[in-house]
Amino acid sequence: MEIQYNPRYPSIESLRKKAKRRMPGFAFDYLEGGCNEEVNLRKNTQEIRKIELMPQYLAPHSMSDLKTELFGHIYDAPFGIAPVGLQGLMWPGIPEILAKAAFDYNIPFVLSTVSTTGIEKISEVTEGRAWFQLYHPAEKELRNKLLQRAEAAGVPVLVILSDVPTFGYRNKEIKNGLAMPPRMTLHNVIQILGKPNWALHTLTYGSPKFKTMAPYIPKGMNMHHLGLFMNKTFDGRLSEDRVKELRDLWKGKLVLKGLSSAEDMERAVKLGLDGVIISNHGGRQLDAGPSTIHVLKELAPQFKDKIKIMMDSGMRTGPDIARVLACGAEFAFLGRSFMYGAAALGKKGGNHTISILKRQLQQVMEQICCAKVTDLPDHLIRG
């Protein structure tokens, strides 16, 4: 699809600023925030941007190709849209907006179990190409029902979330009442009144709900009891036995998201997983942990021939994607950048953001004389 974007918003940062102006403060804080003092949130991006690539100006070069094969499908770019919970809180209809953009531009979209649109709707929008990220239920019966729905929807890749054994301690969410169980304070109501466009769109679209989980939530629950129900329903602590059961049940591609250690990577290989996404949940779970790029540089050389290695957390721009791929990731996923785009520009935001990232990545590859995405490691300046 032709690259197109609004020149008034030529960067992810310009989209971020516009999104902030359009969203209530509590919703923007939820999107932006990390855990504790947000050290790892900042470190993720800062350490990615220390990576340098060597430009080449006299070597022969005709063109740079962004196409990338992943799990038997050739995508038009080496990046996709990461799963984000409560997307409709940031702007109504964001899951559908981003899923449609991903389908149009032939990149993967990953739906979270706790997003605000259901599996079936996203499958319809993407003609069965969307991936699904599973928050592991405490009960096997619910787990099996979700897997059956994902299979029926044609989901090609199931992503198991591993890095939420407990909910992160997030100061902004606690202050705003968006920790589970959520609450609506007078302060939040005042923020909503100050964003009439967001309020009108939300009123028209309907208040955010966990659509995939809707069939299993008892009717008539207030927000307090809904929060308690969701806390009781999910058990994020994985084990080898749980992952093995999922491997036996799921016939499609199976990916584990959130790994940071060589020991866990060894277990993933042993359990027969198809891929891993190195991630620290966007800096939202463990402030004392390593940055994602640090982990990638440690693990990619050890495991690159054993399992498909992908990464999320910390990337915002096309140059960031290039840096991560040069360090050994075979594919990249971004969350906040796409959320900024859709919150800033509504239905046009997904296409706009993909266009920016593709244009930026293409420019980097042309500048360093890199013909294919898989050649990016050859252009890394190794310190």
Secondary structure, 3 states (H helix, E strand, C coil): CCCCCCCCCCCHHHHHHHHHHHCCHHHHHHHHCCCCCCHHHHHHHHHHCCCCECCCCCCCCCCCECCEEECCEEECCCEEECCCCCHHHHCCCHHHHHHHHHHHCCCCEEEECCCCCCHHHHHHHHCCCCEEEECCECCHHHHHHHHHHHHHCCCCEEEEECCCCCCCCCHHHHHHCCCCCCCCCHHHHHHHHCCHHHHHHHHHHCCCCCCCCHHHCCCCCCHHHHHHHHHHHECCCCCHHHHHHHHHHCCCEEEEEEECCHHHHHHHHHCCCCEEEECCHHHCCCCCCCCHHHHHHHHHHHHCCCCEEEEECCCCCHHHHHHHHHCCCCEEEECHHHHHHHHHHHHHHHHHHHHHHHHHHHHHHHHCCCCEHHHHHHHECCC
